[in-house]
Amino acid sequence: MRSQGLVVAIDGPSGAGKSTAGRTLAERLGYTYIDTGAMYRALALKAMRAGVSLDSEEALATLCRASQIELTDGGRRVILDGEDVTTGIRSPETSRASSLVSVHPGVRTEMVARQREMGREGHVVLDGRDIGTAVFPDAEVKFFLDATPTERAQRRLGELRAAGSDITLEEVEEDVRERDYTDTHRAESPLVSAWDALELDTTRLSPEEVLERMLAAVRARQGQPLDLGRLAEEHRRSPRRYLEALRSLALSVGLYRLPAGSEDEQRPHGEEEVYLVLEGRGRFRMGDEDVSVVPGHLLTVPPRVEHHFHSIEEDLLLLVFFAPAEGSTEAKTAE
């Protein structure tokens, strides 16, 4: 660990929820949040204003070196040469321009140097396209967030409509797909998931659920002890069935709660699951086997086997283990 704390890297395509997740994660951890994409957007805005060609690497690199870009107010405000451009950099035109600007090695070299300096001592959460692969390949925790193009376009449309734009969903989705292509096919630091990144599909997850899973991964990296009592009390106040407790590349651990009188179908998936019954009574069916469950029972479910809890007499609280971690978003469709 660095002198002040961890470096948390969040990568992924446009609209995957990186900024929302990164900002809230930094707030919960008490870390500094750095939106690296905003830095490229600010440079793109300045280039368009100055009439600098977005194809000229030398001119853009020179412009970048002459630009002062600051992220203030927890990463919420972007200051370009003393001007607040937070709203201006979010237009569709600037979004497209930023993808063109960011392909140039000379620009990326300058930006990466700035970003590394900002996060050198740790205690930071950075989001972007190449944080875990190029900016901080040695980051202690890495995430790769993604969602379907349609879902990402819907989210982006909501932001633009809130800002007063009358752009259509079709236009936004086309822009999203164009940016995906540009980001994944550029020669310098293309958008890819780092080999050691935890991948989260945010399509069906709320911002709170994304944050929960990310916090669980950070806790695992920090080696924090798992306080089941506190988590159980927190879970009882939650309307959701599943609460992530720890997450790593090889294992995910969480609490699963089922109220008396409910039933729970689990669709088959590719990960092995282990349930430890902490509280409650009911029955459990796996394939042709149907058994009574009481506190202390350990239930192991092989991959791709249908299973469900039913005939629940008393509220069930179960400790669930998954391998690999991705199974937690795939299996818990009832959240």
N, C-alpha and C positions, 0 to 999 in steps of 0.2 A: 504494500500500500504506500502511496506517496505521502509526503510530509503532512498534508492537510486533509487527505481523504481519498476516496475513489474517483476515478474517471468513469462515468457512465456514458456509453456511446449508443445513440439511437439512430438507426438508418431505415430507409424505406422510401417508397415512391410517394408522389404528391397525393395528399388526401387520405393517407393511411392513419392519421391521427398522431403523428410524431410531435407536433408542436404542443397540442393539448396535453399529451402524455408527459412530454419532457418538462413542461412548465409545472404541472401539478406534482410530478415526482420530485423535482428540485425543491419545491415548497415544502413537501413532506420531509425531505431529508435535510432541509436547511442548506442546500447547495446553491451555487450560482448556475443559472440557466443560460445557455448560449445557443441561439438559433442561427446556425451557420448559413442556412438557406436565405435568411434575411440579408446577410452580408452580400451574397451574390445578387439578390434582387436590388439592393441599394446601388450597387455598381451598375447594374443594367439600366436603372432609372437615370443615373447620372450620364451614362453613355448616350441614351436616347435624347436627353435634354441637350447634350453638347453636340449631337449629330455625329458621334463617333461610330464608325462602321462596326457592327457586331461580328463581322468576319475578320477584323483586323486584330490579330493576337498582340502584336507589338503596341498598337495604340491603346488597346484595352489594358494591357499590363502596365503601361505608363500611367494611364488614368487611375488604375487601382493604387499604384504606389503613391500617387498624389492625393488620394482620398482619405478622409478621416471618417471611419465608420464605428459608431458606438452603439452598444446594446445596453439600455438602461431600464429601470423599473422592473427588475426581474426578467428581463428579456422581452417585455411587452412593447417597449418603445425603441424605435430605430432612429438614430440621429446620424445624418449624413452631412458632413462639413458644417455642423452646428444647426442644421434644419431637421425638424421632426418629419420624417417621411413614412411613418408607420402605416398610414392609410394608403399613400401613393404607391408603395411597393406591392400592394396586393391586387392590383388591377390585372385582368387577363393579359393585356399587352406586356406588362412587366414580367409576368410569370413566364410567358413564352420567350421573352428576351433573356431572362436569367438563365434558361436552359442553354441558349446559344452562347452566352458569355462564359458559362462555366465549363464549356468543352475545351477551352484553350489552356494548354499546359502552363503558359506564362502567368495567366491569371490564377490558376489553381495553386501554383507554387507560392505566390504571394499570400493568398488567402490561407493556405494550410499553415504557413509560418506564423501568421497572426493567431490562428486558432490554437496552435500548439502552445504558443506563449501564454494565451489566455487560460489554458487548462493545465499548464505545466506542473503545478503543485497539487493537482487533484481538487476534490471538493466541488466538482462541476458535473453538470449534465449537458451534453451536447447532442443536438440532432442535426441530421443532414442526409447526404447521399453516400458519403465515403468516410464517415467518422471511424468506424470500426475496422476499415480496410486500409485507409491511407493516412488519415490525420492522427488517430491513436490506435494503431494495430495492437498495442499492448494495454488497451483499456481493460480495467478489472472486470467490468460488466458490459456486455454488448447485447443489444436487441435489434431485431429486424422486424419492423411492423409492416403489414400489408393488408389489403382488402381487395375485393373485386373492383374492377374499373367502374362499374355502374354505381356501387356504393360510394366510392371515392368521389365520383362526379356529383352525386347527390349532396355530399357534405360540402364540397366546394361551392355548389350552387347556393346552398343555404348561406354561406359566408358572403357571397357576392350579392345575393338578394338583400341581405341585411345591410349591405353597404350602398344599396340603392340601384344596383345594376338590373337591367331587364334582359340579361342574357338567357338563352334557352338551355335546357338540360343537354340537348344534342350537341350544342356548341361546346359546352363545358366538357362533356365526355370525349369529344374529339380532341380537345386541348389536352386532356389528361393522357389519352393514348399517345399523342404526339410527344408529350414530355417523357412518357415512359420509354418510348423508342429512343429519343435523344439521349436520355440519361443512361440507358443500358448499352448503347452502342458507341459511346464516345471512347476515344482512344486512351484518354487520361482518366484514371480512376473511375471506371464505369460503375454504375449502381449494381452491386451484388451483395449477397448476404455473406458476412464473414463466416469462416468455417466454425468458429466457436461462438456465434451469436445465437441467442434464444429467439426463435421465430414465433411471432404472435399474429394470428389472423384476426383482425379486429372487426371483420364484417358484421358479426352478430354480437359483439361485445360492447357494452356501454363504456363510457370513459372511466367510470368507477371500477369496472371489472378489469380493464386494461391496467389501471394504476395498481390494483390489488396484486395482479400477477407480477408486475414489475417490482413492486416492493418486496414480494416474496423472494424474488431472485437476488435482490440486493441484500436482504437479510441472510440468505444462504452464503453469499460471498463474504459478508462481514463476520460470519460465524456466530451470529446471535443465537442464543438458546431459544428453543420453541416453547413459548408459554401457552400450553394448551388450555389452561383455565381461563386466561384472559381472552384467547381467541374464541373459546366456546361461548363466553358471555357476550362478546361482540357479535357472534354469529346468531345468537338467540334474538338479537334486536334487528337482524337483517331479514328482509322479505325473501332473499334468495336462498337457494338450497345449498349452493357450494361456496366455500370460502377457501381461497388459496392460502397456504401457510408457508411453504418453501418451494422453490423452483430452481432446477439446475438443468444442464443438458441431459443428464442421465436419469433424473428422478424428479417427480413432482408430488407434493404432499398437501393434502387439504382436509377440511372438515365438511362433511355432507350431512344435512339435516332433513328428516322426513317427518312431518307431523302425523299424529295418530289419525287413522281413517284414510290416509292417502295411499296412492300406488305410484310406482315409478318404473317406467319402461326405459331400458338402456339399449340403444341400438348397437349392434356389433361394431367394434373398431379394432385397430391393429395393435393395441397395447395391452400388456398384462396389467390387471388391477388386483390390489389386495385391500380388503375392507376389514378394519378392526372395529367391532361394535363396542362403543363406549357407554352408551345409555340406551334404554328402551327395549321393547320387545315386538316381534313381528315374525314374518316368514320371508324366506328368500328362495327364489326359483332360478336355477341355472341349467339350461337344457331340460332334461327329464328329471332332474333332481330337485326336490322341494324340501327345505329344512327349516326348523324353528331357529330363530336368532335371539340371543340374550347377551347382556354385557359380557365381554371377554371372548366372544366367538371371533375367529379369524377366518375370513372367506377369501379364497384365491380364485380369480376368474382368468382363464387362459385367453389369448387374443381371439377376437372375432367370435365370441360366444354370446348368445342372447342371455340376458339375466335381468331380474328385477326384484325389488322388495314389494311385498304386498301383505294384506291382512295385518296392518300395523296397529297394535293395541296401545302402545305407549310411544311417545315421540322418540324417534331413533336419532342418535348422534353417532356418526361413524368417522373414523380416521381412515382416509383413502390414500393409497400409494399408487402412482402411475410410473410407467417407464415405456418410452421416454416422456419428457414433459409435455410435448404437444398434445398428448392424449387428454389433458384437462380441458382444453377448449373443444375438443372433438366429441368427448363423451358426455359432457354435462349440458345437454340440450334443454334440460328442464329448468335451467336457472331463471 
